[in-house]
Amino acid sequence: MEPILSKKEIADLLCAIKEGQISTDATGQEQTAKFSNAEAINLFHTSTKSSHQLRIPNFDIILDSFAQNYSISLTNQLQRTFTISRIDIESAIFHEFMTDQKNSGAIGVLNIEPLKYGSLLIFDQQLSFTMIEIMLGASSEIEPLKLDRKLTTIELNILKSVMTKACENLTKAMTPLINLHSSLIKVENNPRLVSITDPESEVLICRFKVQIGSLSGELKMLFPVATLEPLRERLKDLLSVRTSNFSEWSERIIDEILEMPTTIIAQSGTLTLPLHKVLSFKKGDIIPLDYDPNTPLKVLIEDNIKFFARPGMHAGKKAISLTGAYR
């Protein structure tokens, strides 16, 4: 047991400390704390790529389908070659993400009935101004403008048509999961005026690269996790559903092929003549054929020889009797 100091000893100790005779600093060994094995932890949320995949599996398949369809739609609409590819998927807190969007360009607010909440479609500044120039007829040879300012109301209205196309393609991509109706509510240039869920809610941010010839920009789609949570079980079964649908389609195609009409010809012989003789044919002309009545006829299906046959009569009508297959 440590000895207890008397009142006099305590007074002497305090006096010595006050006069600087005793240091109150920790010793060198106590000062040096080593944390080489310590790792930083985010106690609030994670933004790793693996975390969302465990909770929202196979959602990347839907996003890739959207990117492919949207690139085709933009190519057809604007007569430029668009290539859209998914970069990654992250998770974040809604208000933190929106606070970071200081130069976001155009922000489209989407309604995705019957799912809860909505979603966002975000064009960065470069993509926004490039799309506007293309829609206004700028030549592909002109260097695009690089403006550091917010989009005007007129410019936001111009972008509505391409954002509406995105809604159509999102609806199409979600068809294997749900009968979705996606529509554009409004387009904003100020992130502070946009709210689709609670500020502290977790959201998924899906980033895409948009390539237009030598130009490129970034497109983001934002979904609250609570919006996608009801689809989690359907997304788990997405691959089996797609396989099942493929099987059903293949069977249907086979059934339809079996019902297709086809042309069958029983050919007794062929004749090769110059065109001027064919043009001089008239009624009563006799055209000799290189045909031996004792040899089987050739049966052609869509101009391809498949069988041999002999001619005859059946129920008072001309008919052929197949004698073998052509090999």
C-alpha positions as CSV (number, residue, x, y, z in Angstrom):
1,M,0.0,0.0,0.0
2,E,1.3,3.4,-1.0
3,P,2.2,5.7,2.0
4,I,-0.2,8.6,2.7
5,L,1.4,12.0,2.8
6,S,1.0,14.2,5.8
7,K,-0.3,17.8,5.6
8,K,3.3,19.2,5.9
9,E,4.5,16.9,3.1
10,I,1.7,17.9,0.8
11,A,2.4,21.6,1.5
12,D,6.1,21.1,0.7
13,L,5.2,19.2,-2.5
14,L,2.9,22.0,-3.7
15,C,5.5,24.6,-3.0
16,A,8.2,22.7,-4.9
17,I,5.8,22.4,-7.9
18,K,5.0,26.1,-7.8
19,E,8.7,27.0,-7.7
20,G,9.4,24.7,-10.6
21,Q,11.6,22.2,-8.7
22,I,9.4,19.3,-9.7
23,S,8.1,18.9,-13.3
24,T,4.5,17.9,-13.9
25,D,5.2,16.7,-17.5
26,A,4.8,12.9,-18.2
27,T,8.0,10.9,-18.6
28,G,9.3,10.1,-22.1
29,Q,8.0,6.5,-21.9
30,E,4.5,7.7,-20.9
31,Q,4.5,10.4,-23.5
32,T,5.2,8.1,-26.4
33,A,2.0,6.2,-27.1
34,K,2.2,3.9,-30.1
35,F,-0.9,3.2,-32.2
36,S,0.7,1.4,-35.1
37,N,-2.0,-1.2,-35.1
38,A,-4.9,1.2,-34.7
39,E,-7.3,1.7,-37.6
40,A,-9.7,4.6,-38.2
41,I,-13.4,3.8,-37.9
42,N,-16.3,5.7,-39.3
43,L,-19.0,5.4,-36.6
44,F,-21.7,7.0,-38.7
45,H,-21.8,5.3,-42.1
46,T,-19.8,3.5,-44.7
47,S,-19.4,4.3,-48.4
48,T,-17.8,1.1,-49.5
49,K,-18.8,-0.6,-52.7
50,S,-19.4,-3.9,-51.0
51,S,-21.8,-2.7,-48.3
52,H,-24.6,-1.8,-50.8
53,Q,-24.2,-5.0,-52.7
54,L,-25.0,-7.1,-49.6
55,R,-28.1,-5.1,-49.0
56,I,-29.2,-4.3,-52.5
57,P,-27.8,-7.3,-54.6
58,N,-27.8,-7.3,-58.4
59,F,-28.8,-3.6,-58.6
60,D,-25.8,-3.1,-60.9
61,I,-27.6,-5.2,-63.5
62,I,-30.5,-2.7,-63.6
63,L,-28.0,0.2,-63.8
64,D,-26.1,-1.4,-66.7
65,S,-29.4,-2.0,-68.6
66,F,-30.3,1.7,-68.0
67,A,-26.9,2.9,-69.3
68,Q,-27.1,0.8,-72.4
69,N,-30.7,1.9,-73.3
70,Y,-30.1,5.5,-72.4
71,S,-27.0,5.7,-74.7
72,I,-29.1,4.4,-77.6
73,S,-31.9,6.8,-76.9
74,L,-29.5,9.8,-76.8
75,T,-27.8,8.7,-80.0
76,N,-31.1,8.5,-81.8
77,Q,-32.4,11.7,-80.4
78,L,-29.4,14.0,-80.8
79,Q,-27.7,12.2,-83.8
80,R,-24.4,11.9,-82.0
81,T,-22.7,8.8,-80.8
82,F,-23.2,8.5,-77.0
83,T,-21.5,5.8,-74.8
84,I,-22.6,5.6,-71.2
85,S,-20.8,3.2,-68.8
86,R,-21.2,2.7,-65.1
87,I,-18.2,3.8,-62.9
88,D,-19.2,2.8,-59.4
89,I,-21.9,2.8,-56.7
90,E,-21.4,4.5,-53.4
91,S,-23.5,5.1,-50.3
92,A,-23.7,8.3,-48.3
93,I,-25.9,10.4,-46.1
94,F,-28.3,12.5,-48.2
95,H,-27.5,16.0,-46.7
96,E,-23.8,15.4,-46.7
97,F,-23.8,14.4,-50.4
98,M,-26.0,17.4,-51.4
99,T,-23.8,19.8,-49.5
100,D,-20.8,18.7,-51.6
101,Q,-22.7,19.3,-54.9
102,K,-21.6,23.0,-55.2
103,N,-21.1,22.9,-59.0
104,S,-23.5,20.1,-59.9
105,G,-24.9,21.5,-63.1
106,A,-28.5,20.3,-63.6
107,I,-30.4,18.3,-61.0
108,G,-33.5,16.5,-62.2
109,V,-36.0,15.4,-59.5
110,L,-37.7,12.2,-60.6
111,N,-41.0,10.6,-59.4
112,I,-40.8,6.8,-59.4
113,E,-44.2,5.6,-58.6
114,P,-45.2,3.3,-56.9
115,L,-41.9,3.3,-55.0
116,K,-41.6,5.5,-51.9
117,Y,-39.7,8.8,-52.1
118,G,-38.1,9.7,-55.4
119,S,-34.7,9.8,-57.1
120,L,-32.3,12.4,-58.6
121,L,-30.6,12.6,-62.0
122,I,-27.6,14.9,-61.8
123,F,-25.6,16.1,-64.8
124,D,-22.2,17.7,-64.0
125,Q,-21.4,21.2,-65.4
126,Q,-19.4,19.9,-68.3
127,L,-22.0,17.4,-69.4
128,S,-24.8,20.0,-69.0
129,F,-23.2,22.6,-71.2
130,T,-22.1,20.0,-73.8
131,M,-25.7,18.7,-74.1
132,I,-27.1,22.2,-74.4
133,E,-24.6,23.0,-77.2
134,I,-25.5,19.8,-79.1
135,M,-29.2,20.4,-78.7
136,L,-28.8,23.9,-80.1
137,G,-27.0,22.6,-83.2
138,A,-23.3,23.3,-82.4
139,S,-20.8,21.7,-84.7
140,S,-18.9,18.6,-83.4
141,E,-15.7,20.3,-84.6
142,I,-16.1,23.3,-82.2
143,E,-14.4,23.2,-78.9
144,P,-17.1,23.0,-76.1
145,L,-17.5,25.9,-73.7
146,K,-16.1,25.5,-70.2
147,L,-18.2,27.8,-68.1
148,D,-17.9,28.2,-64.3
149,R,-21.4,29.4,-63.5
150,K,-24.9,28.1,-62.7
151,L,-27.3,27.1,-65.4
152,T,-30.0,29.6,-66.3
153,T,-33.7,28.8,-66.3
154,I,-33.7,28.6,-70.1
155,E,-30.8,26.2,-70.1
156,L,-32.5,24.0,-67.5
157,N,-35.6,23.9,-69.7
158,I,-33.6,22.8,-72.7
159,L,-32.3,19.8,-70.7
160,K,-35.7,18.6,-69.7
161,S,-36.2,16.6,-72.9
162,V,-33.0,14.5,-72.4
163,M,-33.9,14.0,-68.7
164,T,-37.3,12.8,-69.7
165,K,-35.6,10.2,-72.0
166,A,-33.7,9.1,-68.9
167,C,-37.0,8.5,-67.1
168,E,-38.3,6.4,-70.0
169,N,-35.2,4.2,-69.9
170,L,-35.2,3.9,-66.1
171,T,-38.8,2.6,-66.4
172,K,-37.7,0.1,-69.1
173,A,-34.7,-1.1,-67.0
174,M,-36.9,-1.7,-64.0
175,T,-39.4,-3.7,-65.9
176,P,-38.1,-7.1,-64.7
177,L,-38.7,-6.0,-61.1
178,I,-41.7,-3.7,-61.0
179,N,-44.2,-1.9,-63.2
180,L,-42.5,1.4,-62.6
181,H,-43.7,4.8,-63.9
182,S,-40.9,7.3,-63.8
183,S,-41.4,11.0,-64.6
184,L,-39.5,14.3,-64.4
185,I,-40.9,16.6,-61.7
186,K,-38.5,19.6,-62.1
187,V,-34.9,20.5,-62.9
188,E,-32.9,22.6,-60.5
189,N,-29.5,24.2,-60.4
190,N,-29.3,24.7,-56.6
191,P,-28.8,21.6,-54.4
192,R,-30.3,23.4,-51.4
193,L,-33.7,23.5,-53.2
194,V,-33.8,19.7,-53.7
195,S,-35.2,17.3,-51.1
196,I,-36.5,13.8,-51.8
197,T,-35.9,12.1,-48.4
198,D,-34.9,12.9,-44.8
199,P,-31.5,14.7,-44.4
200,E,-30.0,11.8,-42.4
201,S,-31.2,9.1,-44.7
202,E,-28.8,6.8,-46.4
203,V,-28.7,7.0,-50.2
204,L,-27.0,5.1,-53.1
205,I,-25.1,7.3,-55.6
206,C,-24.7,5.6,-59.0
207,R,-22.0,7.3,-61.1
208,F,-21.8,7.0,-64.9
209,K,-19.3,8.3,-67.5
210,V,-20.9,9.8,-70.6
211,Q,-18.7,9.8,-73.7
212,I,-19.7,11.9,-76.8
213,G,-16.9,11.5,-79.3
214,S,-13.8,13.1,-77.7
215,L,-16.0,14.8,-75.1
216,S,-17.0,13.4,-71.8
217,G,-18.9,14.2,-68.6
218,E,-20.4,12.5,-65.6
219,L,-24.0,11.6,-64.8
220,K,-25.1,10.6,-61.3
221,M,-28.3,8.9,-60.2
222,L,-29.3,9.0,-56.5
223,F,-31.8,6.6,-54.8
224,P,-32.7,6.5,-51.1
225,V,-31.9,3.1,-49.7
226,A,-35.5,3.0,-48.3
227,T,-36.8,3.3,-51.8
228,L,-34.9,0.2,-53.0
229,E,-35.3,-1.9,-49.9
230,P,-38.7,-3.3,-50.9
231,L,-37.1,-4.6,-54.1
232,R,-34.3,-6.4,-52.4
233,E,-35.8,-9.9,-52.6
234,R,-36.8,-9.4,-56.2
235,L,-33.3,-8.3,-57.0
236,K,-31.9,-11.4,-55.4
237,D,-34.0,-13.5,-57.8
238,L,-33.3,-11.3,-60.8
239,L,-30.8,-13.7,-62.4
240,S,-33.1,-16.6,-62.1
241,V,-36.0,-14.5,-63.5
242,R,-33.9,-13.4,-66.5
243,T,-33.0,-17.1,-67.2
244,S,-36.6,-18.1,-66.9
245,N,-37.7,-15.4,-69.2
246,F,-35.0,-16.4,-71.7
247,S,-36.2,-20.0,-71.6
248,E,-39.8,-19.0,-72.2
249,W,-38.8,-16.7,-75.1
250,S,-36.8,-19.4,-76.7
251,E,-39.7,-21.9,-76.5
252,R,-42.0,-19.3,-78.0
253,I,-39.6,-18.5,-80.8
254,I,-39.4,-22.2,-81.6
255,D,-43.2,-22.5,-81.6
256,E,-43.5,-19.5,-83.9
257,I,-40.9,-20.9,-86.3
258,L,-42.8,-24.2,-86.6
259,E,-45.9,-22.2,-87.7
260,M,-44.0,-20.1,-90.4
261,P,-45.2,-20.7,-94.0
262,T,-42.6,-22.1,-96.4
263,T,-42.3,-22.8,-100.1
264,I,-41.8,-26.4,-101.4
265,I,-40.9,-27.1,-105.0
266,A,-40.9,-30.5,-106.7
267,Q,-38.3,-29.8,-109.5
268,S,-38.2,-32.1,-112.5
269,G,-35.3,-30.3,-114.2
270,T,-33.5,-27.0,-114.8
271,L,-32.7,-25.1,-118.0
272,T,-30.2,-22.4,-118.6
273,L,-30.9,-19.9,-121.5
274,P,-29.7,-16.5,-122.5
275,L,-32.0,-13.6,-121.6
276,H,-32.8,-12.7,-125.3
277,K,-34.3,-16.2,-125.9
278,V,-36.4,-16.0,-122.7
279,L,-37.7,-12.6,-123.9
280,S,-38.7,-14.1,-127.3
281,F,-40.9,-16.9,-125.8
282,K,-44.4,-17.1,-127.1
283,K,-47.5,-19.3,-126.8
284,G,-47.0,-22.8,-128.2
285,D,-43.2,-22.8,-127.8
286,I,-41.7,-26.2,-126.7
287,I,-38.9,-25.9,-124.1
288,P,-36.9,-29.1,-123.8
289,L,-35.8,-30.0,-120.2
290,D,-32.9,-32.1,-119.2
291,Y,-35.1,-34.5,-117.3
292,D,-35.2,-38.3,-117.1
293,P,-38.7,-39.6,-116.1
294,N,-37.1,-42.6,-114.4
295,T,-35.1,-40.5,-112.0
296,P,-36.6,-39.0,-108.8
297,L,-37.7,-35.4,-108.6
298,K,-35.7,-33.0,-106.5
299,V,-37.7,-31.5,-103.6
300,L,-36.6,-28.0,-102.7
301,I,-37.5,-26.2,-99.5
302,E,-36.8,-22.5,-99.7
303,D,-34.5,-23.1,-102.7
304,N,-32.5,-25.8,-100.8
305,I,-32.6,-29.5,-101.9
306,K,-33.9,-31.6,-99.0
307,F,-35.6,-34.7,-100.4
308,F,-36.1,-36.9,-103.5
309,A,-39.6,-37.9,-104.7
310,R,-41.6,-39.6,-107.5
311,P,-44.6,-37.9,-109.1
312,G,-48.0,-39.5,-109.0
313,M,-51.7,-38.9,-108.3
314,H,-53.6,-38.9,-104.9
315,A,-57.3,-38.4,-104.6
316,G,-57.5,-37.1,-108.1
317,K,-54.8,-34.5,-107.6
318,K,-51.1,-34.4,-108.6
319,A,-48.9,-35.4,-105.7
320,I,-45.3,-36.6,-105.0
321,S,-44.1,-39.5,-102.9
322,L,-40.9,-38.9,-101.0
323,T,-38.3,-41.6,-101.6
324,G,-35.4,-40.3,-99.5
325,A,-33.5,-37.4,-98.0
326,Y,-30.8,-35.4,-99.8
327,R,-27.4,-35.7,-98.2
